[in-house]
Amino acid sequence: MIFKPFLREHFFPLPIAFLSTISADGIRNIAPYGCIMPVLRPLDLVCLASAHKRDTLNNIRSTGEFVVNLAGTDLADKVIPTALHTPPDADEFLLAGLQEKPSQHIRAPGIAGCYGWMECTLYKQYEEPDYVLVMGKVLRLEIADEALTRDGVLDVEKAKPLMMVGGNKGMRYCTVVDLDRSDTFGAMFSDGADPLERLYGPSPA
Ligand SMILES: Cc1cc2nc3c(=O)[nH]c(=O)nc-3n(C[C@H](O)[C@H](O)[C@H](O)COP(=O)(O)O)c2cc1C
């Protein structure tokens, strides 16, 4: 079947990350964003697409900070409460019944109950009439111990990352299945060696 080009996300599952920010006046805000991705490896950048009319975007621009909160499927019932259009002076942590997880490097708090948190600062913006691409620099990446395997990688069965795929009824929520199969990055190269291997050692505390 051929589909209208704008139906990309009906066939391209997206993560649902909750972005938490604060306004210049200290008002806490949360919004779900599906259009978000890392920018290559081994860079510490994330890129998100935002409509202009977003308190999230205004807050990122005025404070230069945001947290990308990685949520599990148990937070699916917080998507709509945080996506509702509310006045900029409404505290969306209170409205959605979510608790904050204090950040270490920025003022904007994270959201308790998520399995991961990326504290970010605004790096660059690319503006078009209909949207803005916002690039953030990840200052701190924390993953809850309970969401990790003994080897220190994401246990997708435990974390159950919250995702969505478009459908006839709107957004269908879904998650990830581990195929229990992997390849090394080095497998892409003729000599089998990953040129970035040395960067994948233990992280600083
Ligand atoms: C699952 C989901 C994903 C969304 N993804 C985006 C997105 O990537 N970019 C965007 O600008 N809005 C996105 N939205 C819409 C915003 O979350 C929504 O407009 C929200 O009210 C914005 O809140 P704010 O004004 O407090 O920033 C999404 C909404 C949902 C429900």
The ligand as an SDF file (V2000), in Angstrom:
LIG
                    3D

 31 33  0  0  0  0  0  0  0  0999 V2000
    3.0820   11.2230   22.3440 C   0  0  0  0  0  0  0  0  0  0  0  0
    3.2570   12.6960   22.0360 C   0  0  0  0  0  0  0  0  0  0  0  0
    4.3980   13.1150   21.4030 C   0  0  0  0  0  0  0  0  0  0  0  0
    4.5690   14.4800   21.1100 C   0  0  0  0  0  0  0  0  0  0  0  0
    5.7100   14.8710   20.4720 N   0  0  0  0  0  0  0  0  0  0  0  0
    5.9110   16.1950   20.2170 C   0  0  0  0  0  0  0  0  0  0  0  0
    7.1160   16.6160   19.5920 C   0  0  0  0  0  0  0  0  0  0  0  0
    8.0110   15.8290   19.2680 O   0  0  0  0  0  0  0  0  0  0  0  0
    7.2760   17.9470   19.3640 N   0  0  0  0  0  0  0  0  0  0  0  0
    6.3220   18.8710   19.7220 C   0  0  0  0  0  0  0  0  0  0  0  0
    6.5250   20.0670   19.4910 O   0  0  0  0  0  0  0  0  0  0  0  0
    5.1730   18.4730   20.3380 N   0  0  0  0  0  0  0  0  0  0  0  0
    4.9480   17.1740   20.6040 C   0  0  0  0  0  0  0  0  0  0  0  0
    3.7980   16.7790   21.2240 N   0  0  0  0  0  0  0  0  0  0  0  0
    2.8150   17.7830   21.6530 C   0  0  0  0  0  0  0  0  0  0  0  0
    3.1960   18.4180   23.0050 C   0  0  0  0  0  0  0  0  0  0  0  0
    3.5280   17.4450   23.9710 O   0  0  0  0  0  0  0  0  0  0  0  0
    1.9730   19.2140   23.5340 C   0  0  0  0  0  0  0  0  0  0  0  0
    1.6260   20.2180   22.6170 O   0  0  0  0  0  0  0  0  0  0  0  0
    2.2250   19.8090   24.8970 C   0  0  0  0  0  0  0  0  0  0  0  0
    1.0180   20.4190   25.3750 O   0  0  0  0  0  0  0  0  0  0  0  0
    3.2850   20.8750   24.8830 C   0  0  0  0  0  0  0  0  0  0  0  0
    3.3820   21.3500   26.1810 O   0  0  0  0  0  0  0  0  0  0  0  0
    4.1010   22.6840   26.5490 P   0  0  0  0  0  0  0  0  0  0  0  0
    3.3600   23.8270   25.8630 O   0  0  0  0  0  0  0  0  0  0  0  0
    3.9750   22.7350   28.0470 O   0  0  0  0  0  0  0  0  0  0  0  0
    5.5000   22.5840   26.0700 O   0  0  0  0  0  0  0  0  0  0  0  0
    3.5830   15.4300   21.4850 C   0  0  0  0  0  0  0  0  0  0  0  0
    2.4230   14.9820   22.1330 C   0  0  0  0  0  0  0  0  0  0  0  0
    2.2550   13.6250   22.4070 C   0  0  0  0  0  0  0  0  0  0  0  0
    0.9930   13.1980   23.1040 C   0  0  0  0  0  0  0  0  0  0  0  0
  1  2  1  0
  2  3  1  0
  2 30  2  0
  3  4  2  0
  4  5  1  0
  4 28  1  0
  5  6  2  0
  6  7  1  0
  6 13  1  0
  7  8  2  0
  7  9  1  0
  9 10  1  0
 10 11  2  0
 10 12  1  0
 12 13  2  0
 13 14  1  0
 14 15  1  0
 14 28  1  0
 15 16  1  0
 16 17  1  0
 16 18  1  0
 18 19  1  0
 18 20  1  0
 20 21  1  0
 20 22  1  0
 22 23  1  0
 23 24  1  0
 24 25  2  0
 24 26  1  0
 24 27  1  0
 28 29  2  0
 29 30  1  0
 30 31  1  0
M  END
$$$$
